Amino acid sequence: MDKILEAVVTSSYPASVKQGLVRRVLEAARQPLEREQCLALLALGTRLYVSGADELPRRVGCQLLHVAGRHHPEVFAEFFSARRVLRLLQGGTGPPSARALACVQLCLQLLPEGPGADEVFALLRREVLRTVCERPGPAVCAQVARLLARHPRCVPDGPHRLLFCQQLVRCLGRFRCPAEGEEGAVEFLEQAQQVSGLLAQLWRAQPAAILPCLKELFAVISCTEEEPPSSALASVVQHLPLELMDGVVRNLSNDDSVTDSQMLTAISRMIDWVSWPLGKNIDKWIIALLKGLAAVKKFSILIEVSLAKIEKVFSKLLYPIVRGAALSVLKYMLLTFQHSHEAFHLLLPHIPPMVASLVKEDSNSGTSCLEQLAELVHCMVFRFPGFPDLYEPVMEAIKDLHVPNEDRIKQLLGQDAWTSQKSELAGFYPRLMAKSDTGKIGLINLGNTCYVNSILQALFMASDFRHCVLRLTENNSQPLMTKLQWLFAFLEHSQRPAISPENFLSASWTPWFSPGTQQDCSEYLKYLLDRLHEEEKTGTRICQKLKQSSSPSPPEEPPGPSATSVEKMFGGKIVTRICCLRCLNVSSREEAFTDLSLAFPPPERCRRHHHHHHHHRRRRLGSAGLPAEDAGAQEPSRAGPRRQRKHCITGGVPPTILDMEGLGPHGLGGQSGQEEKVERGESTEEEEEAGEEEKEEEKEEEEKVKEEEKVKEKVEEKLEEEEKVEEKVKGEKKVEEKVKEKVEEKVEEEEKEMEKVEEEVEEEKEEEVKEKVEEERAAQDEEEKVKKKVEEQEEEKEKEEEKEARDEKEESAEGAAAAAVPGPGLPRSVAAASGDSSRSVLDLVNYFLSPERLTSENRYHCESCASLQDAEKVVELSQGPRYLILTLLRFSFDLRTMRRRKILDDVSVPLLLRLPLAGGRGQAYDLCSVVVHSGLSSESGHYYCYAREGAARPAPAPGTERPEPDNQWYLFNDTRVSFSSFESVSNVTSFFPKDTAYVLFYRQRPEEGSEAEPGSPRTRAEPTLHKDLMEAISKDNILFLQEQEKEARSRAAYISALPASPHWRRGFDEDKDEDKGPPGGCSPAGGSGGDFHRLVF
């Protein structure tokens, strides 16, 4: 029967005839057969199944084996013995064929249980291990996987199982796609998936085998001597538990036995796996390994692999099946490569065609990819400006896509930079500290230079000024401003956690400062702005002269002097008017200023005369937001002398325990008679007619006020005369009582005379009072007219008032210390009456602007009178600066101890300050920086700075609860930069009494509609730097990465021997942020205590 069947199969009959004959033979085989005949049929079936040339013989062989196994089980068990299986698998050279393994799998399904079956399974456990060790091809490995998946008893056990798993990984690395075309690729993918699926099944049964398999996997992909392994290894990654990712990456990145070349090769090959279509989580493992390398500062590997592979990853965006993983890896590679534009510029030629292809694809996947790609491009253009010729085609390609706002761009750029990755060594080595999470950069303390660092950070956070400095062109005549530009550029773009301002400090050094000692930051700020201003003026004059000398014909008239950068940003105008109280002649003078020095009013005098000048303050500072308690009319006080103002030098202790006896008129210093002046700058002729009319009205109003005060003084003199007369009368009455008996008649006459005198005095007093009332009414009528004019102006500015109301509401919602509130939980009227020492910045501004009486030794030389006369001086702000700098004069000179002492009064700092200007106008200012002094003297202590972005921002829309990103506060404490809040700024003195606000920066709030929309993408974009500066930053960033890598490598071997004591962290935990202790002293390690690689400016 077997001969007949074999002849039929090998004959040349048509297929239909062969199938009919085969069907008859199979029906006969189902009947009882002799043992030899059955064995012959089984041998024929095996031979046809394994060696059949085409589909028909293999199908016939399969049918024969099925018939024999079902109808003749005893003979089948005898035939399919361990010896037969061994002969089948070892019939040729090399590993067994896939058909032989398939035949074994088929026979195992038909094999009955028994001792023979146990021998077969034991044999197969050895043979499958031998097979995979011989590195078979994809088809054989896939067949082994199918065999073991169907018959788990064939899986090697004991220690052989782990070896079997490792060898399967090796086999996957040797896979090669056997055929071209789509069918061959699909078959290859299926075979790889079957093998990786078997590995996953074995790992679930024995989890301990996962890590050894991963080591084997890394050994395969990191080998540099053999040909590159197959991408089929990517199919293994999808089965790795994600919870193992952190531990595996940590072990790999810290393994000293792994060389740089091995790591570079491994990560490069892993990135190639992005093209594997059926892998899951491949992008997660690639990104995790890249992060691990960044954490241990292996930047040379990251740079090389990024530049080598980024174009290939980008090209995979064309294929939807791998687009998601490729986009994730591409985003991470670009957003981390921030030290140089090199990686991004490699992609520039490929972006426009890629965008065109994705647009043409018109699918959900393509649209999503387009949006993310456009966002990525905007981030890179924002990060590396200055290449308009290269960026123009790219920006044209994505012009119709969504443009992210600047806050989103900064968020993306700040979260993934290599230097933002946390290092495991950082706890032991301050040198390895990563860049602050804030994205801001600190300044190294060079030995009691915290006063410089605080001022520089405050100036840097003044966005408009920073942009002005960064826009400075090359080849200018401003060497100091150029150094400041380089310092600001590195603070903006460097990857270092802190840089050294040494070169800038030496260039801007104040000549009278002693090196290595603490200095007054306000004094340094004044000197620095003066230097920058004068340097720009000189440079402008030189440039103009050079242009005139080079031009063939001189210009008709030289151009007028233009405002310098310092004048544009910090320059304001102040008007000082002095009125002679004898002839009422008024002299006025307008001066420029860059900062206002605010003295502290003596508490007792403020209390005694709290209401004395209230009428004037209320009229002149109406826009300053006084509370309702102070709005009522108050009677002028009769007692007490006129106060002197702006005491910078006191004869006693600071005002917290002020000795009033030492505060006589002789206790005044340089500011007793005149205001501190800034003599730089030239007055501009920009006064308008409306402003002149307002000033004339103010002058008339002031003259009337002076007349009213003169009347009041006359009334007071009359009252004093009346008191003297009354005292005299009382004394005479006592004398009369003693001599009453002798001079009764004379006394009666004198009493009558005195009564007449009293009547005359009373009549005179009544007349004076009537005159006074009439004058007061006339003055009130004039004042009401002025008020009506002001009200008309206010009605015309309804929008401005509504905006101010919203600002005040916002201010109270934020819990800010309002400008009109003197202390926490206490109205100003109550605080003033109780003598509370708490003050607000507005109190100091009011004191600065309040009238000052010039008497005694401070009398004014009146030109009209040609002699020294009592006078009254009034100061008004005629033009507010863009950035208002307020210095609180906390350091007073004690004449008793002959030393400068510090006034420790807590001054509440409002977020919104309404500054009164001349003519009844007002200007709103937003707080943007606060420089704090910690200590008891200007010659000692420490400076640090709270700041937020001081950029122009319109008022928030009503009903918005979420604060704008500009409201994020930062604490700059030398090298340490951390997030903070306005609550920390407000409470710093209450928590740390020696830490007091000293220098305040306010930014002028623009009118609504005067600025670009806040949502526009480049409203506050950083300006483009010139190429020399950008190249210097890129080179330094690469140098820093190399330094960090070298440092990490040199230290890594000694970590285990280092003591885990607090000594290694000293300095990092001592810095103060919003919930920690004060910063302490000022030293070269101040603020951080760490030793950073220094980039010197």
MARPA-503981 format. One record per residue (C-alpha): x, y, z. Coordinates in steps of 0.2 Angstrom, whole numbers, padded with zeros to 4 digits, always signed. Layout:
! MARPA-503981
XYZ...
END
This chain:
! MARPA-503981
+0000+0000+0000+0014+0012+0004+0022+0008-0013+0006+0012-0022+0004+0028-0013+0021+0034-0016+0020+0030-0034+0003+0039-0036+0011+0055-0027+0027+0055-0038+0017+0051-0054+0013+0063-0068-0006+0061-0067-0016+0077-0065-0019+0083-0047-0037+0078-0047-0033+0060-0051-0019+0060-0038-0031+0066-0025-0044+0053-0029-0031+0039-0028-0024+0046-0012-0042+0047-0004-0044+0028-0008-0028+0023+0000-0031+0034+0016-0048+0025+0018-0040+0008+0017-0027+0014+0030-0041+0017+0042-0044-0002+0042-0034-0014+0053-0017-0016+0046-0002-0027+0049+0011-0020+0060+0024-0019+0045+0012-0011+0033+0007+0002+0046+0026+0006+0050+0029+0008+0031+0015+0020+0029+0021+0030+0044+0039+0031+0037+0032+0036+0020+0021+0050+0028+0036+0057+0038+0047+0057+0022+0033+0066+0012+0030+0079+0026+0048+0083+0028+0055+0081+0011+0040+0085+0000+0045+0095-0015+0028+0104-0016+0012+0106-0007+0004+0090-0012+0017+0078-0005+0017+0088+0012-0002+0087+0013-0002+0069+0009+0011+0065+0022+0002+0075+0035-0014+0065+0032-0005+0049+0033+0002+0053+0050-0015+0059+0056-0023+0043+0050-0010+0031+0058-0010+0041+0074-0028+0040+0077-0032+0023+0070-0016+0013+0075-0010+0022+0091+0001+0007+0097+0011+0006+0081+0012+0025+0081+0020+0025+0098+0032+0012+0093+0037+0021+0077+0038+0039+0085+0052+0034+0098+0066+0045+0105+0078+0037+0093+0067+0041+0078+0065+0059+0084+0084+0061+0086+0087+0054+0068+0074+0066+0062+0082+0081+0070+0100+0077+0066+0097+0070+0049+0108+0084+0041+0122+0095+0045+0118+0110+0055+0102+0114+0064+0087+0104+0060+0075+0111+0046+0059+0120+0050+0049+0105+0042+0057+0092+0053+0053+0103+0068+0035+0105+0061+0034+0086+0059+0040+0083+0077+0026+0096+0083+0013+0086+0073+0018+0069+0079+0018+0076+0097+0000+0080+0096-0004+0062+0091+0008+0053+0103-0001+0044+0117+0005+0046+0135+0017+0034+0142+0035+0030+0145+0040+0033+0127+0032+0050+0127+0042+0055+0142+0058+0050+0133+0053+0060+0118+0050+0076+0129+0066+0073+0138+0076+0072+0122+0067+0087+0115+0072+0098+0130+0090+0095+0125+0088+0096+0107+0079+0113+0106+0093+0120+0117+0106+0113+0105+0096+0120+0090+0096+0138+0096+0114+0137+0101+0118+0133+0083+0111+0150+0078+0097+0145+0066+0088+0157+0055+0071+0166+0058+0061+0151+0051+0069+0138+0062+0068+0149+0077+0050+0153+0074+0046+0135+0072+0055+0131+0089+0044+0145+0097+0028+0137+0090+0034+0120+0096+0037+0126+0113+0022+0137+0114+0011+0121+0110+0021+0109+0120+0028+0118+0136+0035+0101+0142+0049+0103+0128+0056+0119+0136+0073+0116+0144+0072+0116+0163+0084+0121+0177+0099+0131+0173+0097+0127+0155+0081+0137+0154+0091+0153+0157+0104+0148+0144+0090+0144+0132+0083+0162+0134+0099+0170+0132+0103+0160+0116+0086+0165+0109+0091+0184+0112+0107+0180+0102+0097+0171+0088+0086+0187+0087+0101+0197+0084+0106+0186+0069+0090+0188+0060+0090+0194+0043+0075+0197+0032+0076+0182+0019+0066+0190+0005+0063+0207-0003+0045+0214-0005+0031+0216+0007+0027+0198+0009+0044+0194+0014+0044+0208+0027+0028+0203+0034+0034+0185+0036+0050+0191+0044+0040+0202+0057+0029+0188+0061+0044+0176+0064+0052+0189+0076+0036+0192+0085+0034+0173+0088+0051+0172+0095+0049+0187+0107+0032+0181+0112+0041+0164+0118+0053+0175+0128+0039+0184+0136+0030+0168+0140+0046+0161+0148+0049+0177+0158+0032+0177+0165+0035+0159+0171+0053+0164+0178+0055+0183+0181+0072+0180+0187+0078+0177+0169+0074+0195+0163+0089+0204+0169+0102+0191+0163+0093+0192+0146+0094+0211+0146+0113+0209+0150+0114+0198+0135+0104+0210+0125+0116+0224+0129+0131+0213+0125+0124+0210+0108+0120+0228+0104+0136+0235+0111+0148+0224+0103+0159+0234+0091+0168+0219+0083+0154+0210+0074+0142+0216+0061+0127+0226+0067+0113+0215+0075+0096+0214+0068+0082+0226+0072+0072+0211+0077+0079+0213+0094+0067+0228+0096+0053+0215+0097+0060+0210+0114+0058+0228+0121+0039+0228+0121+0039+0213+0133+0050+0221+0146+0041+0227+0162+0042+0246+0163+0044+0245+0182+0062+0238+0178+0067+0253+0168+0074+0265+0181+0084+0251+0189+0091+0244+0173+0096+0262+0166+0104+0266+0183+0114+0250+0183+0119+0253+0164+0124+0271+0166+0134+0268+0182+0143+0252+0176+0162+0255+0175+0164+0240+0165+0154+0248+0150+0166+0258+0139+0161+0274+0131+0162+0265+0114+0151+0251+0119+0138+0263+0126+0139+0274+0111+0136+0259+0100+0122+0252+0110+0112+0268+0111+0115+0271+0092+0108+0254+0088+0093+0256+0100+0089+0272+0091+0089+0263+0075+0075+0252+0083+0063+0266+0080+0060+0259+0063+0053+0243+0070+0035+0244+0067+0027+0232+0080+0037+0237+0095+0029+0245+0110+0038+0256+0123+0054+0257+0112+0054+0276+0113+0052+0275+0132+0067+0264+0134+0078+0275+0122+0073+0291+0131+0076+0283+0148+0093+0278+0143+0097+0295+0136+0091+0303+0153+0102+0291+0162+0117+0296+0152+0114+0314+0155+0112+0311+0174+0130+0304+0175+0136+0318+0164+0141+0307+0149+0138+0322+0137+0151+0317+0124+0141+0301+0120+0125+0311+0120+0132+0324+0108+0139+0311+0096+0124+0300+0095+0112+0315+0093+0122+0322+0079+0124+0305+0071+0106+0299+0072+0094+0314+0073+0092+0315+0054+0087+0296+0053+0075+0298+0067+0067+0313+0058+0065+0303+0042+0054+0290+0051+0040+0303+0053+0035+0299+0035+0029+0282+0041+0013+0282+0051+0016+0265+0059+0032+0271+0068+0028+0290+0068+0023+0290+0087+0039+0283+0093+0050+0293+0081+0042+0309+0086+0044+0306+0105+0063+0302+0102+0065+0317+0090+0057+0329+0103+0068+0323+0117+0084+0324+0107+0081+0341+0100+0074+0349+0117+0090+0342+0126+0102+0348+0113+0102+0366+0119+0120+0370+0121+0122+0372+0102+0111+0375+0087+0121+0361+0077+0108+0347+0079+0093+0358+0074+0102+0365+0059+0105+0347+0053+0086+0346+0051+0083+0362+0043+0084+0356+0024+0072+0341+0028+0058+0351+0037+0049+0359+0023+0048+0343+0012+0042+0334+0028+0029+0347+0031+0023+0346+0013+0022+0327+0014+0012+0327+0031+0000+0340+0024-0003+0329+0008-0006+0314+0019-0021+0323+0027-0023+0310+0041-0026+0312+0060-0009+0305+0063-0001+0317+0051-0010+0332+0058-0005+0328+0075+0013+0326+0070+0012+0343+0060+0006+0352+0076+0020+0345+0087+0033+0347+0074+0028+0365+0072+0029+0368+0091+0046+0360+0091+0052+0371+0077+0046+0387+0086+0055+0381+0102+0072+0379+0093+0070+0395+0083+0067+0404+0100+0082+0395+0108+0094+0399+0094+0089+0415+0086+0100+0425+0074+0099+0414+0058+0085+0422+0048+0092+0416+0031+0091+0398+0037+0075+0399+0046+0065+0408+0033+0060+0393+0022+0056+0383+0038+0045+0397+0045+0036+0399+0028+0032+0380+0028+0024+0381+0045+0016+0398+0044-0002+0391+0044+0001+0380+0059-0002+0385+0077+0011+0396+0086+0014+0392+0104+0015+0406+0116+0032+0410+0125+0027+0403+0141+0024+0386+0133+0040+0387+0124+0050+0391+0140+0041+0377+0148+0047+0364+0135+0064+0371+0134+0066+0370+0153+0060+0353+0157+0072+0342+0147+0089+0351+0145+0104+0339+0149+0110+0350+0163+0092+0349+0171+0094+0331+0174+0097+0326+0192+0114+0318+0196+0115+0304+0208+0132+0312+0213+0125+0329+0217+0122+0325+0235+0141+0321+0237+0148+0334+0225+0142+0351+0224+0152+0353+0207+0139+0341+0199+0124+0351+0204+0112+0353+0190+0105+0369+0183+0091+0376+0194+0074+0369+0190+0069+0387+0188+0079+0389+0172+0088+0404+0180+0107+0405+0182+0116+0411+0198+0131+0422+0201+0146+0416+0210+0151+0426+0225+0169+0432+0223+0171+0437+0241+0158+0449+0249+0151+0453+0232+0133+0448+0235+0129+0467+0234+0134+0466+0216+0126+0449+0212+0109+0455+0219+0109+0471+0209+0114+0462+0193+0100+0449+0195+0088+0463+0198+0093+0473+0182+0093+0456+0172+0075+0453+0178+0070+0470+0172+0065+0463+0155+0065+0479+0145+0082+0484+0151+0089+0467+0148+0082+0467+0130+0089+0484+0127+0106+0478+0133+0106+0462+0122+0101+0472+0107+0118+0482+0108+0127+0480+0091+0145+0475+0089+0159+0488+0087+0150+0501+0098+0159+0513+0109+0152+0507+0126+0165+0494+0133+0156+0493+0150+0139+0490+0142+0146+0477+0130+0153+0467+0146+0135+0469+0153+0128+0462+0137+0139+0447+0138+0135+0444+0156+0116+0445+0152+0118+0434+0137+0126+0420+0147+0113+0422+0161+0100+0419+0148+0108+0405+0137+0121+0396+0147+0119+0379+0153+0129+0382+0169+0121+0383+0185+0131+0398+0190+0143+0410+0181+0156+0422+0188+0154+0441+0186+0173+0444+0189+0177+0453+0173+0162+0464+0174+0165+0467+0192+0182+0473+0189+0176+0484+0174+0162+0492+0185+0172+0493+0201+0168+0508+0212+0185+0517+0215+0181+0521+0233+0176+0503+0238+0188+0492+0247+0191+0475+0239+0185+0460+0249+0173+0470+0260+0154+0472+0260+0148+0487+0252+0131+0497+0250+0122+0489+0235+0112+0505+0232+0129+0515+0231+0135+0502+0218+0119+0504+0208+0120+0523+0207+0138+0522+0202+0134+0508+0189+0120+0518+0181+0130+0534+0181+0145+0525+0172+0133+0517+0159+0125+0534+0156+0140+0544+0154+0149+0530+0143+0134+0530+0131+0134+0549+0130+0152+0550+0126+0151+0536+0114+0137+0544+0105+0147+0561+0104+0162+0552+0097+0151+0543+0084+0143+0559+0078+0160+0568+0077+0167+0554+0066+0152+0555+0055+0154+0574+0053+0172+0572+0049+0170+0558+0037+0155+0567+0027+0161+0579+0013+0149+0593+0019+0146+0596+0037+0127+0596+0042+0118+0612+0044+0115+0609+0063+0121+0595+0074+0107+0583+0080+0101+0586+0098+0107+0574+0111+0096+0558+0112+0091+0549+0128+0103+0535+0134+0097+0518+0138+0098+0522+0156+0088+0538+0154+0075+0528+0144+0073+0514+0157+0076+0522+0174+0076+0541+0170+0062+0552+0178+0060+0571+0181+0057+0579+0198+0052+0597+0201+0057+0606+0217+0048+0622+0221+0053+0634+0236+0041+0647+0242+0047+0662+0252+0035+0664+0267+0039+0683+0267+0036+0688+0249+0028+0672+0243+0040+0672+0228+0041+0654+0221+0057+0647+0213+0056+0630+0204+0069+0619+0196+0067+0602+0187+0080+0589+0188+0083+0571+0182+0084+0556+0193+0087+0537+0191+0082+0532+0209+0072+0540+0224+0080+0539+0241+0066+0537+0254+0070+0543+0272+0060+0536+0287+0049+0549+0296+0053+0550+0315+0038+0540+0323+0034+0554+0336+0034+0568+0324+0024+0558+0312+0012+0555+0326+0011+0573+0332+0009+0580+0315-0001+0566+0307-0015+0577+0303-0006+0593+0301-0002+0592+0283-0016+0580+0279-0025+0593+0269-0010+0596+0257-0006+0577+0256-0024+0573+0252-0025+0586+0238-0008+0582+0231-0008+0563+0233-0026+0559+0228-0021+0545+0217-0011+0537+0230-0025+0527+0237-0027+0534+0255-0039+0524+0266-0056+0530+0270-0051+0533+0288-0040+0547+0283-0052+0555+0271-0061+0565+0284-0057+0583+0288-0046+0585+0303-0043+0600+0314-0025+0607+0312-0015+0604+0327-0009+0619+0337+0004+0611+0348+0022+0606+0343+0035+0614+0332+0036+0611+0313+0045+0595+0309+0061+0593+0299+0060+0580+0285+0071+0567+0278+0083+0563+0292+0097+0553+0285+0108+0557+0300+0101+0556+0318+0108+0561+0334+0101+0546+0343+0097+0528+0341+0087+0522+0326+0068+0527+0325+0063+0511+0333+0069+0518+0349+0071+0536+0344+0078+0549+0356+0069+0565+0352+0081+0576+0361+0095+0571+0349+0084+0576+0334+0086+0594+0334+0088+0605+0319+0107+0602+0320+0105+0583+0318+0102+0585+0299+0116+0580+0287+0118+0582+0268+0099+0580+0265+0093+0592+0279+0090+0607+0268+0090+0600+0250+0085+0584+0241+0098+0572+0236+0100+0576+0217+0106+0566+0202+0116+0579+0192+0118+0569+0177+0106+0571+0162+0100+0585+0152+0083+0593+0154+0072+0589+0139+0061+0603+0131+0045+0592+0130+0033+0601+0141+0016+0603+0133+0004+0618+0135-0008+0608+0145+0006+0603+0157+0011+0622+0159-0007+0627+0162-0008+0613+0176+0008+0620+0184+0001+0638+0184-0015+0632+0192-0005+0622+0205+0006+0638+0208-0010+0649+0211-0017+0635+0222-0001+0634+0232+0000+0653+0234-0018+0653+0241-0013+0639+0253+0002+0649+0259-0009+0664+0262-0021+0653+0272-0006+0647+0283+0000+0665+0285-0018+0669+0292-0017+0654+0304+0000+0659+0310-0007+0677+0314-0022+0669+0323-0010+0658+0333+0000+0674+0338-0016+0683+0344-0021+0668+0354-0004+0668+0363-0005+0686+0367-0022+0683+0374-0015+0669+0385-0002+0681+0391-0015+0694+0396-0025+0681+0405-0010+0676+0415-0006+0694+0419-0024+0696+0425-0023+0681+0436-0007+0688+0444-0014+0705+0447-0030+0697+0455-0019+0688+0468-0010+0704+0472-0027+0713+0474-0033+0700+0486-0018+0703+0497-0020+0722+0498-0039+0721+0496-0042+0731+0511-0030+0745+0506-0034+0748+0488-0052+0742+0485-0056+0758+0475-0041+0756+0464-0044+0738+0461-0062+0741+0456-0056+0754+0443-0043+0742+0437-0055+0728+0435-0066+0739+0425-0052+0744+0414-0047+0725+0412-0065+0721+0407-0064+0734+0394-0048+0727+0388-0055+0709+0388-0070+0715+0378-0059+0723+0365-0048+0708+0364-0064+0697+0361-0070+0708+0348-0054+0708+0339-0053+0689+0341-0070+0688+0333-0066+0699+0319-0050+0689+0316-0060+0673+0316-0073+0680+0304-0059+0685+0292-0051+0668+0294-0067+0659+0290-0070+0670+0275-0053+0667+0269-0055+0648+0272-0071+0648+0263-0063+0657+0248-0049+0645+0248-0062+0630+0249-0071+0638+0234-0056+0638+0224-0052+0621+0230-0069+0615+0225-0066+0622+0207-0050+0612+0206-0059+0597+0212-0073+0599+0199-0060+0600+0185-0051+0584+0192-0068+0576+0193-0071+0580+0175-0055+0573+0170-0058+0557+0180-0075+0555+0171-0066+0556+0155-0055+0542+0161-0068+0529+0166-0058+0515+0159-0043+0519+0168-0053+0520+0185-0061+0503+0181-0044+0496+0178-0037+0503+0194-0052+0495+0203-0048+0478+0196-0030+0480+0200-0034+0484+0218-0046+0469+0219-0032+0458+0212-0020+0465+0225-0032+0461+0239-0035+0444+0232-0017+0440+0232-0015+0445+0250-0003+0459+0246+0002+0472+0258-0009+0486+0251+0000+0503+0249-0013+0512+0259-0013+0499+0274+0000+0503+0287+0001+0486+0295-0007+0469+0296-0025+0470+0303-0023+0488+0308-0031+0504+0299-0018+0518+0296-0028+0530+0307-0027+0518+0322-0009+0514+0318-0004+0532+0318-0014+0536+0334-0006+0521+0343+0011+0524+0338+0014+0508+0329+0031+0508+0320+0025+0498+0305+0025+0507+0288+0022+0505+0270+0032+0511+0255+0018+0523+0252+0021+0531+0269+0039+0534+0264+0034+0541+0247+0021+0553+0256+0034+0559+0268+0046+0562+0253+0033+0572+0244+0026+0581+0259+0030+0600+0261+0046+0604+0271+0048+0620+0281+0065+0628+0279+0069+0637+0296+0083+0642+0308+0099+0636+0300+0091+0629+0285+0083+0645+0280+0082+0649+0261+0090+0663+0253+0076+0672+0243+0082+0682+0228+0067+0694+0229+0071+0698+0248+0090+0697+0245+0091+0688+0262+0089+0672+0272+0070+0669+0274+0059+0655+0281+0052+0645+0266+0043+0630+0262+0049+0617+0249+0038+0606+0239+0044+0591+0228+0034+0584+0214+0037+0571+0201+0034+0578+0184+0038+0562+0174+0039+0544+0180+0052+0532+0174+0049+0516+0166+0057+0507+0180+0056+0516+0197+0070+0512+0209+0066+0516+0227+0080+0515+0240+0074+0514+0258+0087+0524+0268+0089+0512+0282+0107+0516+0286+0108+0532+0298+0124+0539+0305+0123+0539+0324+0132+0555+0331+0134+0547+0348+0143+0532+0342+0150+0539+0326+0144+0524+0316+0131+0520+0303+0117+0510+0311+0102+0501+0302+0084+0505+0304+0076+0488+0306+0058+0494+0304+0047+0483+0294+0040+0491+0278+0026+0483+0269+0030+0482+0251+0014+0483+0239+0013+0474+0223+0005+0489+0215+0010+0506+0219+0001+0522+0213+0014+0536+0211+0007+0553+0211+0013+0565+0197+0012+0583+0195-0005+0590+0189-0015+0577+0199-0010+0563+0187-0005+0546+0194+0005+0531+0187+0003+0513+0192+0019+0503+0195+0020+0484+0197+0033+0477+0209+0046+0467+0200+0062+0466+0211+0066+0467+0230+0084+0468+0236+0085+0462+0254+0099+0466+0266+0102+0454+0280+0112+0461+0295+0114+0476+0306+0126+0487+0296+0129+0492+0279+0148+0487+0281+0142+0469+0285+0128+0456+0282+0122+0449+0266+0112+0454+0251+0100+0443+0241+0086+0447+0229+0068+0442+0225+0063+0446+0208+0050+0441+0194+0050+0446+0176+0048+0464+0175+0041+0465+0158+0026+0476+0152+0010+0467+0154-0008+0474+0152-0020+0473+0167-0027+0455+0168-0045+0453+0162-0058+0453+0175-0064+0436+0181-0047+0428+0178-0042+0417+0193-0026+0409+0186-0011+0420+0189+0000+0425+0174+0017+0417+0172+0025+0434+0176+0018+0432+0193+0031+0418+0197+0044+0425+0209+0062+0419+0211+0075+0420+0225+0092+0424+0219+0105+0420+0232+0122+0421+0224+0124+0404+0215+0107+0397+0222+0091+0401+0213+0075+0394+0218+0056+0397+0216+0048+0409+0228+0032+0419+0231+0026+0436+0235+0021+0430+0252+0039+0426+0255+0044+0444+0250+0030+0451+0262+0035+0440+0277+0054+0440+0276+0056+0454+0290+0043+0446+0301+0052+0429+0300+0069+0436+0300+0070+0453+0309+0088+0457+0302+0082+0454+0284+0074+0470+0277+0069+0476+0260+0082+0489+0254+0081+0493+0236+0064+0491+0226+0062+0490+0207+0044+0494+0201+0039+0493+0183+0027+0506+0175+0011+0498+0170+0006+0502+0152-0011+0508+0147-0023+0495+0140-0021+0492+0122-0004+0501+0121+0006+0484+0121+0004+0469+0110-0008+0456+0115-0002+0445+0129-0006+0429+0120+0005+0433+0105+0020+0421+0103+0034+0433+0103+0028+0448+0113+0042+0446+0125+0054+0436+0115+0073+0438+0119+0082+0448+0106+0093+0440+0093+0112+0440+0098+0126+0443+0086+0135+0428+0080+0151+0430+0090+0141+0430+0106+0131+0415+0101+0146+0405+0096+0155+0410+0112+0140+0403+0122+0139+0387+0112+0158+0384+0114+0156+0387+0133+0141+0376+0134+0151+0362+0126+0166+0365+0137+0155+0365+0153+0147+0348+0147+0165+0341+0145+0170+0348+0162+0155+0340+0170+0158+0323+0162+0176+0323+0167+0172+0328+0184+0159+0314+0185+0171+0301+0178+0185+0306+0190+0174+0305+0205+0162+0290+0201+0175+0277+0207+0176+0285+0224+0157+0286+0228+0157+0270+0239+0171+0277+0250+0163+0294+0253+0155+0297+0270+0137+0300+0269+0138+0315+0282+0130+0332+0281+0147+0339+0278+0145+0336+0259+0128+0345+0258+0133+0359+0269+0129+0376+0261+0114+0369+0250+0102+0367+0265+0107+0383+0273+0101+0394+0259+0084+0402+0262+0069+0401+0251+0051+0404+0256+0051+0391+0270+0069+0390+0276+0081+0400+0287+0090+0416+0283+0105+0416+0271+0118+0420+0284+0134+0428+0280+0142+0433+0264+0156+0423+0257+0164+0417+0241+0152+0402+0243+0138+0413+0249+0120+0407+0244+0126+0390+0239+0142+0385+0247+0146+0374+0231+0162+0376+0221+0156+0378+0203+0167+0378+0187+0168+0396+0184+0165+0405+0168+0172+0422+0171+0165+0438+0164
END
